[in-house]
Amino acid sequence: MAEAEQQAGSSPEDEIPGPQSFAVPKKEINMVPDMGKWKRSQAYADYMGFILTLNEGVKGKKLTCEYKVSENIKKLVALLDKLDRWIDETPPVDQPSRFGNKAFRIWYAKLEQEAENLVSPIIPDELKAAIPEVSVYLKEAVGNSIRIDYGTGHEAAFAAFLCCLCKIGVLRVDDQLSIVFKVFNRYLQVMRKLQKTYRMEPAGSQGVWGLDDFQFLPFIWGSSQLVDHPTLEPRHFVDEKSVNENHSDYMFLDCIRFINEMKTGPFAEHSNQLWNISAVPTWSKVNQGLIRMYKAECLEKFPVIQHFKFGSLLSIQPVKP
């Protein structure tokens, strides 16, 4: 394990760049043929490297294990706590349609207005120029205010937000566990509350053929947590008793618990892909399969990536040979 962490520790995110000019991120993938630019880009390499570094970092670890919590991690959790309080202050409105409650737009307008102020305390004085760039990813990470939907592209924007904070040195390699267990887990809780409160639609959902209506990354990192678990096997996550007893330790099982809470009917019918995954013999195979699926179903799909924004930290420029 120490060796794996050592490897993960030598990732590019740990290098703090010298003085640089930041840029407000913008869309670059406007047509299907542009997807090649994305797959060859520095952004794709850095984003995937970040996801895989964290995947390695959480391997075999429980959410409840002990880990370092830096001041910047605490500030990120406080930011998410504030977003959560704003949901309480913005109750759903009465409207004819059950889905897509318009109060979400009021909540979102507040975030749009305050994003830079929210991000500012996390960024040191000498890097304040990065705030307009980094805060764009936070605004992109909570759903679409026109369609009132949320999906894996929004989740990817939050991972990109965290990746940018690593690239400017606000988060460090020894923050790996708290990035996933403290910050990303808190983000998940806030997103679930948004989804429930404002009855958000799944963005670009593949219905029963997708992995989940809203999330993907917690299944990747959550399956890594379970690698080599002495008793829990993939077949156990379709058993509600196993899920209820272990969901507070494992992100994957907490996602299953949320699905069970939100959906009715046989699991095999409403979550067919996950049902199939429960037949895979080991968590390590589940984890590898989910990484492949994430690339194919999310990162290589134009409807998801057309919304992704590129700046100086996550650059559309091709990877340097």
C-alpha atoms as one frame of an Amber mdcrd trajectory, in Angstrom:
protein
   0.000   0.000   0.000   2.811   2.373   0.937   4.355   1.709  -2.455   1.076
   2.513  -4.224   0.770   5.755  -2.267   4.361   6.565  -3.134   3.534   6.127
  -6.810   0.377   8.173  -6.458   2.438  10.806  -4.666   4.591  11.428  -7.697
   1.645  12.641  -9.737   1.796  15.916 -11.694  -0.781  17.533  -9.405   1.914
  17.940  -6.751   4.040  20.305  -8.796   3.235  23.899  -7.966   3.599  26.004
 -11.095   5.502  29.280 -11.082   3.781  32.578 -11.839   1.285  31.975 -14.615
  -1.553  33.691 -16.340  -4.940  32.210 -15.605  -7.851  32.151 -18.059 -11.614
  31.977 -17.561 -12.546  28.500 -18.862 -14.663  28.262 -22.004 -16.212  25.589
 -24.188 -13.974  24.114 -26.882 -15.859  20.955 -27.924 -18.576  22.248 -30.246
 -18.988  19.381 -32.709 -18.544  15.609 -32.565 -15.240  15.748 -34.546 -13.814
  17.979 -31.754 -13.874  14.964 -29.421 -10.446  13.932 -30.731  -9.040  17.248
 -29.454 -10.429  16.470 -26.002  -8.996  12.939 -25.858  -5.546  14.216 -26.884
  -5.678  17.229 -24.563  -3.631  17.994 -21.472  -6.983  18.441 -19.668  -8.022
  14.833 -20.377  -4.635  13.485 -19.221  -4.666  15.615 -16.054  -8.314  14.873
 -15.235  -7.932  11.107 -15.699  -4.628  11.164 -13.795  -6.382  12.909 -10.902
  -9.270  10.394 -10.834  -6.852   7.429 -10.910  -4.518   8.894  -8.272  -7.477
   9.223  -5.895  -8.679   5.745  -6.896  -5.318   4.346  -5.782  -5.266   6.486
  -2.641  -8.596   5.225  -1.237  -7.965   1.548  -2.021  -8.981  -0.650   0.903
  -9.796   2.357   3.148 -13.055   2.999   5.035 -14.777   6.397   5.075 -14.438
   6.246   8.860 -10.660   5.576   8.901  -8.290   8.205  10.307  -6.701  10.671
   7.907  -5.256  14.176   7.889  -7.701  17.069   7.462  -5.941  20.279   6.389
  -7.247  23.819   6.855  -8.103  24.055   3.149 -10.120  20.830   3.328 -12.063
  22.312   6.267 -12.702  25.476   4.227 -14.030  23.397   1.293 -16.395  21.525
   3.618 -17.578  24.880   5.037 -18.255  26.073   1.462 -20.403  22.973   0.838
 -22.155  23.448   4.200 -23.128  26.932   3.054 -24.593  25.561  -0.210 -26.571
  23.102   1.922 -27.946  25.913   4.142 -29.011  27.843   1.043 -31.211  24.848
   0.066 -32.980  25.145   3.446 -33.439  28.870   2.821 -34.889  28.255  -0.676
 -37.887  25.918  -0.301 -39.502  24.403  -3.422 -42.323  26.463  -4.936 -45.835
  25.257  -5.749 -46.026  24.459  -9.448 -48.045  22.160 -11.716 -45.214  19.855
 -12.820 -43.724  17.416 -10.305 -40.209  17.574 -11.710 -37.747  20.415 -12.089
 -38.863  22.737  -9.303 -38.209  26.330 -10.353 -36.917  27.282  -6.889 -33.667
  25.632  -8.015 -33.115  28.671 -10.258 -33.279  30.978  -7.231 -30.778  28.762
  -5.373 -28.516  28.613  -8.432 -28.616  32.396  -8.989 -27.220  32.820  -5.483
 -24.336  30.445  -6.249 -23.647  32.145  -9.566 -23.468  35.504  -7.823 -21.409
  34.322  -4.848 -19.115  31.670  -6.405 -15.962  33.810  -6.467 -16.527  34.978
  -2.876 -17.053  31.368  -1.790 -13.815  30.217  -3.424 -11.734  33.221  -2.293
 -10.938  32.083   1.311  -9.433  28.838  -0.029  -7.002  30.583  -2.409  -3.838
  32.212  -0.990  -3.187  35.900  -1.754  -0.476  35.253  -4.329  -2.895  33.076
  -6.344  -6.015  35.282  -6.166  -5.789  35.656  -9.970  -6.883  31.988 -10.191
 -10.280  32.640  -8.569 -12.250  33.492 -11.764 -10.872  30.350 -13.450 -11.387
  27.916 -10.577 -14.843  29.202  -9.554 -16.277  28.443 -13.028 -15.950  24.721
 -12.256 -17.853  25.157  -8.996 -20.712  26.908 -10.849 -20.773  24.081 -13.419
 -20.835  21.364 -10.730 -24.374  21.613  -9.368 -26.666  21.096 -12.352 -28.180
  23.171 -15.140 -30.468  26.013 -14.072 -32.360  26.180 -17.367 -33.156  22.479
 -17.658 -33.088  21.886 -13.868 -31.160  18.690 -14.414 -27.994  17.101 -13.044
 -25.711  14.395 -14.381 -22.198  13.015 -14.680 -20.978  16.100 -16.572 -21.796
  18.246 -13.527 -20.091  15.719 -11.275 -17.032  15.882 -13.568 -16.978  19.678
 -13.167 -16.678  19.236  -9.390 -13.807  16.770  -9.845 -12.246  19.332 -12.232
 -12.681  22.016  -9.526 -10.758  19.814  -7.061  -8.151  18.953  -9.712  -7.533
  22.679 -10.332  -7.078  23.257  -6.578  -4.438  20.506  -6.630  -2.719  22.011
  -9.652  -2.290  25.392  -7.937  -1.080  23.722  -4.736  -4.100  24.545  -2.527
  -4.649  20.801  -2.082  -1.671  18.462  -1.716  -0.895  14.803  -2.239  -1.353
  14.091   1.488  -4.917  15.457   1.201  -5.939  12.515  -1.023  -8.131  10.682
   1.485  -9.832  13.829   2.740 -10.473  15.030  -0.847 -12.610  11.925  -1.427
 -13.893  11.096   2.069 -14.512  14.619   3.397 -14.980  16.950   0.433 -16.384
  14.740  -2.324 -18.585  12.859   0.140 -20.017  16.145   1.463 -20.564  17.284
  -2.138 -22.517  14.060  -2.777 -24.759  14.727   0.221 -25.508  18.249  -1.015
 -26.217  17.000  -4.556 -28.626  14.357  -3.240 -30.422  17.035  -1.245 -30.667
  19.222  -4.380 -31.946  16.274  -6.424 -34.613  15.438  -3.826 -35.639  18.988
  -2.880 -36.011  20.344  -6.419 -36.882  17.017  -8.082 -34.087  17.488 -10.615
 -34.153  15.512 -13.848 -31.233  13.222 -14.726 -29.126  14.922 -17.436 -28.587
  12.749 -20.495 -29.744   9.676 -18.572 -29.654   6.326 -20.304 -32.563   5.138
 -18.160 -32.156   1.619 -16.800 -29.138   1.097 -19.087 -27.021   3.741 -17.367
 -25.112   2.968 -14.189 -26.995   5.560 -12.135 -29.236   8.522 -12.926 -26.888
  11.103 -11.432 -23.432   9.920 -10.291 -20.501   7.822 -11.445 -17.289   8.695
  -9.547 -18.446   7.425  -6.118 -18.962   3.999  -7.704 -15.375   4.036  -8.992
 -13.774   5.269  -5.763 -16.267   3.284  -3.678 -15.401   0.003  -5.414 -11.678
   0.752  -4.839 -12.399   1.132  -1.111 -13.772  -2.426  -1.129 -10.827  -4.072
  -2.940  -9.681  -7.150  -0.940 -12.436  -6.706   1.677 -12.408  -9.851   3.856
 -16.184 -10.466   3.760 -18.064  -8.040   1.474 -18.176  -9.189  -2.137 -19.854
  -7.511  -5.118 -22.842  -9.893  -4.798 -23.591  -8.434  -1.350 -24.538  -4.959
  -2.546 -27.898  -6.183  -3.833 -28.654  -7.398  -0.296 -30.298  -4.563   1.625
 -29.114  -5.834   5.012 -25.425  -5.707   3.932 -25.954  -2.234   2.501 -27.649
  -0.874   5.633 -24.956  -2.291   7.921 -21.983  -0.950   5.909 -23.065   2.168
   3.985 -21.457   4.601   6.431 -18.032   3.020   5.757 -18.231   2.599   1.983
 -19.217   5.144  -0.639 -20.356   2.487  -3.125 -22.845   1.047  -0.630 -24.069
   4.516   0.306 -24.883   5.124  -3.380 -26.836   1.848  -3.419 -28.667   2.883
  -0.237 -29.693   6.154  -1.917 -30.936   4.292  -5.018 -32.967   1.927  -2.804
 -34.475   4.934  -1.035 -35.394   6.739  -4.270 -36.582   3.868  -6.471 -39.265
   1.255  -6.128 -39.619  -2.198  -7.653 -37.038  -4.954  -8.214 -33.404  -3.760
  -8.194 -32.677  -5.789 -11.356 -35.297  -3.735 -13.212 -34.564  -0.165 -12.078
 -30.745  -0.567 -11.940 -29.938  -3.217 -14.511 -26.282  -2.275 -15.042 -25.549
  -2.382 -11.318 -27.404  -5.676 -11.034 -25.093  -7.105 -13.719 -22.049  -5.723
 -11.906 -23.073  -7.579  -8.730 -22.225 -10.820 -10.591 -18.568  -9.774 -11.109
 -16.433 -11.933  -8.779 -14.057  -9.345  -7.268 -14.065  -5.651  -6.370 -10.811
  -5.178  -8.230 -12.508  -6.351 -11.470 -15.526  -4.147 -10.700 -13.191  -1.175
 -10.215 -11.291  -1.756 -13.480 -14.547  -2.290 -15.391 -16.068   0.916 -13.995
 -13.019   2.965 -15.016 -13.347   1.620 -18.581 -17.089   2.289 -18.524 -16.558
   5.842 -17.192 -14.259   6.654 -20.100 -16.622   5.129 -22.668 -19.986   6.294
 -21.281 -19.079   9.700 -19.842 -15.731  11.083 -20.968 -16.036   9.930 -24.573
 -19.651  10.992 -25.070 -20.189  14.263 -26.922 -23.464  15.187 -25.099 -21.507
  15.150 -21.802 -18.198  16.702 -22.901 -19.645  19.472 -25.079 -20.378  21.342
 -21.819 -16.868  20.927 -20.341 -14.842  24.140 -20.091 -11.112  24.602 -20.641
  -8.775  27.259 -19.232  -5.089  27.419 -18.305  -5.234  24.718 -15.594  -7.232
  22.209 -17.624  -6.003  23.013 -21.099  -7.380  21.933 -24.479  -3.790  21.989
 -25.807  -2.512  18.545 -26.813  -0.350  16.630 -24.339   3.277  17.556 -24.925
   5.164  14.574 -26.408
